Amino acid sequence: MATSVLSPPFFHPLHQLQFSKCPRLSSKSHFRPRLLRSISQRTIRAISAVAAESVNLTLSLFPFPPIIFELGTQQDHAIEADIFACPVCYEPLIRKGPSGLNLSGFMCKRCKKTYSSKDRYLDLTVTAGLRDYTEIQPARTELFRSPLVSFLYERGWRQNFRQSGFPGPDEEFKMAQEYFESAEGGLLVDVSCGSGLFSRKFAKSGTYSGVIALDFSENMLRQCYDFIEKDDTLSTNNIALVRADVSRLPFSSGSVDAVHAGAALHCWPSPSNAVAEITRTLKNGGVFVGSTFLRYSSKTPWFLRPFRERTPQGYGYLTEEEIKDLCTSCGLTNYSSKIQQAFIMFTAQKP
């Protein structure tokens, strides 16, 4: 989101428009990420206050069929609410109305703020439902909220990433899946999912009990819905669309098994706030995997580096050292990365 004005794509190549500052370094890298093997398979379990036997909890997000999470019986009969939490006070949300497909929305039991499923996604932003107040986001955030960019994202925009070293969606997905091996059977949140390119791949894999496709852009989520609706090979019973701010994630602390952020970190207004939120929501042993464009790498000549420093108007491109420092300072461990040209995929784990 380097500029608030989008030039027609046929006048300027997309990679020049979006990533004019991306270095094109030449290096050789083998995409064989180091596996993280620290926790056993985790599943989402809640406890019923009234059930004596195993039942199913249906998480319905209109208009998709429900996501099914298995419930287990415990002697203390405590009950765990829905996985979503209020982005204002982080209290678990409760349902308004009956469970199942007939959902009117959610309500925070503490601050009483309500959230509703509308326009093909569940809006869990702090500003959801406001009538008079309008919040203006940075230009790079607003750019991806436009219908044009949302439409173009998988129709030429994302393909241009290859020129900066990205290996392509299939290889990126394979790399991420290897990093996420320890999160098999758990809940995966694809933050800044865009049009759902990787959300759909994660859902199709059958590796996770649920996949949350999360983005701040309303139009990206609408585009994601359209792709899902047209894909006959994708089962929609384990994917849900949520609008939320990556710096204010609507999940309880320690409730998520895996977080993915593909080509996203450089777009966030505050990467430190976002990574801190991701750390908060991850379970102990949970895995964070991200990819982004590097400002420069360790192989970039020293005399070129001053010309690639961050500017207030551009994207927030970081160096490899900055990304590692950011993750470790937010409490994540087992950091590792793979680099090719300006592309980096990195991973870290919550201890």
N, C-alpha and C positions, 0 to 999 in steps of 0.2 A: 504494500500500500504506500508506494513511494510518493504518490502525487494524488491530489484530489480531482484531477481532470484525467479522464481516460481517453486517449486518442484512438481513432478507429484502427482496428487491428490490421487492416489492409494498407495503412499508411506506415505503420511502424511494427516490426516483428515483435511478437509478444515477449520473447525473452529479453529484448532490448528495452521494451517498455517497463517490464516489471523488475528485471534484475540487471540493470545497467552497471551496478557496482559489483556484481559477482566476479571474483577472479576466475580465470580459466587456467588452472595450473596443470601441469602434466606430471602425473605420478601413477604408479601401478599399485593396485590394491586388490586383494582377494577377499571376496565377500564371504567370509566364514566366521561369523561372530562367535565369540566365546560364550558358551552356554552358562546360564546361571542355574545352579542346582542347590538351592538352599532350603526349600520348603517342600512339603508334600502337597499333593493335590488338595485344593480347597474348594468347597462348594458353599453356596449360599444357603444358610439354614435359619429358619425362624422357629419360634416356639409358640404353640397354640395354647390359649388360656382355657379352652373348652374341649379340645380334641384329646382323646385318649389314644388314638391311632394316627398313623401318618396320613396327612391330607395334603392337598395342593393349594398353594396361595397363588392367586391369579393377579398378575400385575398388568392391568389393561391400560393401554395408551391409545386412545382413539386417534386414527381410524384403524389401527392395526389389530390383528388378533392378539390375544394376550401372551405375555411371557410367563412361563410356568416355572415357579421355584418350589422345590420340594420342602415340606415342613417335617420336622422331627418332633417326637414327643419327649418332654422333659418333666421330671417329677415336680419341679417348682412351678410349673404352669405359667411362667413368665411369657410375654408375647413381644416379639420384635415387629415394629411397624414396617411400612414400606421403606425401600432403600433410599428414597428421596428425602432430603432435608430442606428446611427453609433456608434460602440464601441470605436472609436477614439475621436470623438468630441461630441457625444450624440445628434447630430442634426437628425431630422426625415429623414428617407430614402425615396427616390422617386423611382418610377419604371422606368426601362429602357425598352422601347418598350411598346406595347399595354398591356392593362389589360387583365385579364382572364387567360386561361391555357397557352397561348403563352407568357411566361415570360422569358426574357433573364437575369433578375437579378434586382439588386437594386443599387442605387448610392446615396452617401451622397451629398447633395446640397452645403455643405460648403467645405469639404476637397476633394471632387470628387473621393473618394475611392469607388471602385465597389465591389459588393458582388453577388455571383451567387448560384443558386440552382443546386447542382450536387451530384452525388453519393448518392441519396435518402434523402438528407437533405440540408438545407440552412446553409451555413457556414458564421457565423457572428462573427468570432474571429478577433482580431487585426491583426493576421498573415495571414489571408485569402488572397490568391492570391500571396503571396510572392514567388519569384523564387530562390533566393540565400540564404536568411537568414533562419537558422534553430534554433529553441529555444528548449532547453532541459529542461524538467519539472522534479520535484522531483520524486523519485522512486515510491512513492505511487500513483502519478498521472499516470505515465507511465504504471504501472501494469494494470490498468483498460483500457488502450488503446490496450492491447494485444487481438488478436482474441480468444485465449484459455479462458481467464477469461470472456470475453463477452459471449462466448458460454456456459460456465459453470454457469453463474450467476443465472439463473432460473432453472438450472438442477443439483442442489445440493448445490451450494455455499450459496444462500440466505436461504435455508431450515435449514442450520446449525445455523442460528442466534437464533433459539428457545432455544438452549442450554445456551444462555446468557440472556434469559428472554424475547426476542421478542415474542409477542403473535401470530404471523403469519400474512400474508398479508391481509386476509379478516378482521380480527379484527383491524389491524392497519388502514386499509382504513375506517372502520366504525368510529373509533375514530377521524380520520382527518376530515371526513365529518361533524361530529358534531361541530368541531371547526370552520369549514368553512361555517356554516349555513348563516352567514351574507353576504357571498360573492356569494350567489346563483344568477345565471344569469350573472355573470361577467367573466372576463378573468382569468384563472388559469395558472400559470407557474410552471411546475414540474422540478425544477433545480436538476442537478446531477441525472437525471432520470434513468441512467443505461440502461437496456434493455427495459425500459418502463413499468415495472410491475404495477406501480401505475398510470402512465399516461393513460394507457388503461382503468383502472378502473374508473378514473375520467371522461374520455370521454364517456364511456358506461353509466354512471349514468344519463347523460342528464341534469345535474345540472348547467353546465356552458355554456356560449355562445361560448367559445373557450378554448382549452387546448394546451399549448405549451410544448412539450417534449424536454427538453434542457439538453445537456450533452457536456462535452469537448472531450469525447472519440468517435472517428469516428466509431470504431467497435461496440460500444454499440448502437449507432444510427442505424447502419446497422442491428444489431440484433433486435432492436425495430421495424424497418420496416418489417422485415421478420415475426415477430409475428403478426403485424397488418394485413399484407397481407393474412395470413392464417386464420384469425379470421372472420368468416362469420357473427358473431353477432355484430361486431364493425362497426359502421358507421364512415367513414373517413372524413366526411364533417366538423368535428369540432376539428380535431387534426392535428398538424403540428410538424415536426421534425427540430430542430435547433441546430447547434453546436455553443457553446459560452462558455466563461469563466465566472464562477460565480462571480469572482472579477471584471468583466467588462461587466455587463449585457447590451445587445443591446436593451434597451427599454428606452423610454422617462421617465423623472421623473414624478411620480404620475400617471402612466398609467396602473398599474396592480392591480387587485382586490385581488388576493390570490397567495401566493407562498408556495410550498411544497418542502421539502427536506428530503427524507426518507433515513435513515442510511447513511448520507452524511457528516455531519459537521466534523467528525473526519478525513475525507479524504482530506479536503480542506487545501491547503498550508497556507492560511491566513484566518481563520474564521472571524476575525474582519473586514477585507476588504469585505468579502462576505456578512456578515450581514449588513454592512453599505450600500452596493449596493442594497441589498434586500429592505432595508428601503427607499432608494432613489426612487426605482421604484414603490413601493406600493402607492396606493391612500390613502388619508386620510380615516381612518377606515379600511384599508386593513389588511388582516390577514396573518401572517407567522406561519407555522406549520412545525416542524422538529422532527426527531428522530435520536438517535445516541447511542453509547455505552458510559457508564460512566466509568471514571477512578476508582472511588469509590464513594460510597454514604455516607449519614450521619450515616448509620448503620454499616459501616466498622470500625472494631476496630482500634484505633489510632496507634497501633504498626505495623499494616500492611500497613498503608498509605505511608510511605517512600519507600516501595518496588514497589509502583504503580505510582510513579511520571513519568512525561513525559520525553522521551528521544529524541534526535535529529533524530534518525533513524526510530523511530516507528510512529504509527498513533498519531494524536493529540487528544487523549482522554481527555475530560474535566470533571470537577465535576459539580454537580447540581448548586452549587453557582457560578461557573465560567460562566456557560451558561446563567444564569439569569443576571449576571453582564454584560455580553457581549451584550445581547439584550437591556437592559435598557440604557447602555452607548451609544448605536447607536440610541437612541430616541424612542424605542418601549415601549409600556405600556401594562397593563393588562396581565402580564406574569403569566402563570400557567403551571403545569407539572404533569405527572403521571409516576411513577417509578415501575418497577418490576425487581429485580435482577440488572443486568447491563444495562437494557433497560430503556430509558427515551423518552417519547414524550412530547414536550413542545410547547407552543404557545405564541405569543405576537402580539400586534396590533399597527398599526401606528395611532397616535392620529389625 
